[in-house]
Amino acid sequence: MSFAIITDTSANVPLELVRAENIQVLAIECDMSGVEKKQSYLDDAEFDSKAFYDAMRAGARVRTSQINPQTYVDCMEKLLNDGLDVLFVGMSSGISGSYASAEMAAAQLRDEYPERSIRLVDSLGASLGEGLLVVKAIELRREGKSIEEVYEHLSKLLVRMYQVFTVDDLNYLRRGGRLSNAAAIAGIVLNIKPILKGNENGKIVSFEKIRGRKRTIERLAEKYDELVVEPENQIIGISHADCPEDAQKLIELISRNKPPKEIMLVDHEPATGSYLGPGALALYFAGDEECRYK
């Protein structure tokens, strides 16, 4: 192994891959009301998606804790002491302060370990919008690419990573400050579902409103058909917050016209899932260099 790969739990990389490739994953912890134990994607080797989102449906509130600089220092320094360079792929700086903490840790450690390379990748995404970059880093490392080659490849790929999603209940976006109370109330009454995306700065923006869940899922697939580039060579990502039937419908739709090489389907991890709420459904794929503006 020529270099170590670190990410955070937002990346939603399947645990079997994390373990097989010795990926270091730092936990963004969730504190759920009525639950004594803090939860993370790594707790007890499994994340019980249904139980988590059922608790939210029943009224449980979730607070998340961003990763602090010392946690990054502790993880990175151990790897540096083992003689490894470090590549970190993190959740978008546009939605969390965790990436800034990683930058602080890296600045400190570069002074202390000038002979080692520490590279940070701001994914400008979350869940598999981040995780697919980690998967690509794993693939390139297997091929024998250097940390600098992998860093350059990911830097080009991340601007092409399109992340489009919808939510089932606008109240969660409202509570998280992503939607005004008036817009949330109007949307709920009219059964309007927002189509959201990660923009060029890694922030969540709403760019379209659709009436009805079925049409919303179809619209996600239409964006895929419009913007995907060379799907036959891509791993496409889908994450869902306890709506497996909708996820399967989306798989069917995107496979109809432009089937991808592979589809990675995951339960949406709790840290970012708590802001989107039960029923969130997201699609991740690579388009062209301008796709985040579309």
N, C-alpha and C positions, 0 to 999 in steps of 0.2 A: 504494500500500500504506500504510494508515493506521497499522499497527503490525506489529511482527515477532513471529513465533511460534517459540519454542524448545521442544524436547523432548529426550528421551534415547533411546538405542537400544532400551531396553526397550519403547517404544511400538509397535515393529514396524510402523510406517507404511510401506506400499510405497514403494520408492525412486523410482518414476516420479512419484508424488504429491509426495514430498519435494522433488524437483528442480523440478517444474512450479510449485510454490507457494513456492519459496525458503524452505523450512522449515530452520531451524538445528537440527541433531541432534548432541548431545554423546554421545561413545562411552563406554559401560561396557565396558571391555576384559576379555577373557578370556585367561588364560595356561594353555594346555593342555600337559600333560606330553608330551614327545617332539616338540613342535612349536616351532620356533625363533621364529616370528612370532606376536605377540599377535593375537588375532582380535576383530573387532567386526562388528556387523551391516553396517557400511559398508565393510568391507575389500574392495578389488578390485571394487567396485560390486555384488558378489553374495555372498550367504552360501550356501555349499555345505552345505545341511542334511544330506544323506545322509552325506557324508564326515565331518562333525562328529559326528553321532550314532553312526556306525559306529565312530569312534575311541573314543567313550565305551563302546560295547558291548565293544570290545576291551580295555578297562581303563584308558584314558587318564583322568587326573584333571584337573579344571578349577578354576582359581582366578579369581575376579573381583575387579575393583578399582572401588570406588565413585568417583564423580566428586568431585574436591576443590573447595573454594571458589574458588580462583584460576582454575580452568577456567571456571567460571560468570562470574566477574568479567570475564575476557578477552573472552568471547563477548558478554555483555550490553553491556559498555562500548563496543565497536565500534558496535553498533547504536544506542546512545544518542547517541554522537558523530555519527551520521548523521542525527540528528533524529527517531528512531523511538521510540515507546513499545514496551514489551516484555511479552509474555505468555508465561509458561513453564508447561508442563504436564509434571509429573514422575511418576516411578514412586512407588508408595505409600511413605509414610514408615513404614508398619507393617512393611515387609520390607527396607528399605535406608536407610542414612544419607545417601544422595545428596541427598534432598530438604532435609535440614537444612543441607547445604552450600550449596544454592541460597538458602535463607533468609538465611544469613550474608552471601552475596554481595549479595543484594538490599538488605539493611539498610545495607551500606556504600555502595552506589551511590545509594540514595535520598537520602542526605546530600549526595552529590557532584552529583547531578542532580535537584534538587528540582522542576524544571519538567517533568520527564518522569514518566510513569506506568509502574511496574513491578508487574505482577500475577503471583502464583504460584498455581498450582492443584495441590494434592495430589490426584492421581487416585484414591488409595486402591486402586490396581490395578496391573497389569502387563500386558505384551503388549497385545492389543487392548482390554483393559479400560481401559488408558491411551490407546491409539492411537485408539479411536473418539471420544474427547474431542477429540483433535487434529484429526481429520477434521471434527467438528462446528465447531470453531473456524475451520477453513479455509472451510467453507460459509458461516458467518456473516460472515466477513471479506469474502468475495466479494459478499455482499449489502449491504455497506457499513456493517455494524454497527460501533460504536465498541468500543474495548478494554474499557470498563466494561460495556457491554451483553453482550459475549461472556463476560467473566468471570462475570457474574451468571448467565448461561444455563448455563455449565459447572458452576458451584457447585451448581445445582439438579439437573443431569443426573447428576453423579457419584454422588450418593447412590442413584440409581435404576439404576445400572449393575450388573447381576448377572453374576458371573463364576464359572462352575462348571466343574470339570475333574476328570480322573482321570489316574493314572499307571500305567504297565505294570510297573515294577519298584520295589518299596517301598524297596530299598536306597539309592536316591538321596535320598529323603526322610530316611531314617535318617542318612545321612552328613551331611546338611545340618542335622541337629538337629530335624527336624520330626516324627520318629517314634521311639519307643523300640526298642531292639534286639529285645525280646521280641515286641512287636507286629509288627515287620517279619518276624521269623522265622515267627510264626504265620500271618501273612497270605500269605507265600510258599508255605508248606506247603499251606494250604487253598485257594490260588488266589483269595484275597480281594482285591478292588480297592477302594481308598477313593474316595469321592466327596468332593471338597474344594471350598471356595469362599473368596472374599474376604469377610470379615465387615465389620461397620459401622466398624471401626477400620482396615481395610485389611490385616489380618493373615490368614494362611492357616489355615483350620480344616478338620478332617475332620468331616463330619456324618452320614455314612452309609457302610456297607460292603456291597459287592455281590460275589457269587461269579460269576466268569467275565467275560471281556471283552465278549462280545456283550451281555449283560444290562446291563453298565455303560454302554455307549454308548446303549442304549435309555433308561436312566435319565437321562442328560444331556438327551435330547430330551423326556422327560416333565417335567423341571423347566422347560424352555422353555415347553411347553404350559401348565403351571400358572401361570407367573409373567409371561410376556411381555405387554406392553401396546402395543396398536396396532402390530403387526409390519409391517403394510402401509406404514407410514411410517418404518420403521427400516432402517438398515444393521446387519445382524447379523454378528458376527465369529466366526471359527473359526481356531484355531491348532493346529498339530500338530508333534510332534517326530519326524519321519520315520515317519509312519504314514498315508500319503495315502489308502489304502483305507478306513481307519476314518473319516477326515475326510469322505470322500465318502458313506459310510453315514450319518453324522450329518447331512449336508446333506439327504440323502433323507428322513430321519426328520422333521427340523424343517420341511421344505417340505410335508409331507403334510397337516397339519391347519391350520397357521397360517403360510402362506408369507410371508416378509418381502419388503420392497421390494428388498433387495439383500443378498447374502452376500459378505463379504470373507474370503477364505481365504488364510492366510499360513503359511509355515514358521516355527515358533516360534524366535525369535531366541536366540543362544547364552547371553547373560548369565543370564536367568532359566531358560532351557531346561536349563542345566547342573545346576540344582538339582532339576528335575523328572525329567530323564532321558529317554532314548529311549522313544518310545511314548506320551508325554504327549499328551493331547487335551483342548482347552479350548473353551468356548462362552461368548460375551459378548453380552448384550442388555440392553435397558432394561425394567425392571418398574415397580412403583409405589414410593412413598417408603419402604415397609417391607420391600422385597424382600430386602435384605441380612440381615435377621433370620430369613428363611424357609429 
